[in-house]
Amino acid sequence: VTGVQTCALPISAVLAATLEHLIHNEAEGRLSKAYNTLDLGKTKSLSNEEAQRVLDAYMKFYLLSDALATKLPDDEMSEVFPGWQETQSFTRDVLKELTRNGEDRSFQRMTNVVEEIGERFGQFQDGECKQMKTKLIKLGDQSIGRVPLPDFYRSSIEGTTFEFQESPAYLRE
């Protein structure tokens, strides 16, 4: 066939572009929920404090179901998600890095911030997982990779660790 150009884009490039678009839409959707929860307009440039509150609300939607994120007061978030304070520090560091020169904190800028948070969150959370693994190893018998249930729950009851509160049925599963 002469005069007809065919598209030679590899299927992997199309898939990558589609995934990137979906991730962007998901981040923007959560960010919109955060703005709505805080009664903030998307046309407003946020103060640093407002931007931090938006990121807190965004992360609640990121980590929890919408129903729980909407109902859970901020001061109870640490009880539901033990790494909350570290997560807040992480998100504030990303915000500070991406708005370093006092740049406006518009909805578009905040979208860029939450997309960057999403890019880095796995690596950030990996550090938390390694800390938890270290705690579990200290609780275990050091040889077969199991933690006796009384030892597992004792750390939570004594208040030294909040993470280990899963039910025996959940642990069996």
ABEGO torsion letter per residue (X at the ends): XBGBBBBABBAAAAAAAAAAAAAAAAAAAAAAAAAAAAGBBAABBBBAAAAAAAAAAAAAAAABBAAAAAABBAAAAAAABAAAAAAAAAAAAAAAAAAAAGBBBBAAAAAAAAAAAAAAAAAAAAAAAAAAAAAAAAABAGAAGBBBAAAAAAAAAAGABAABABBAAAAAX
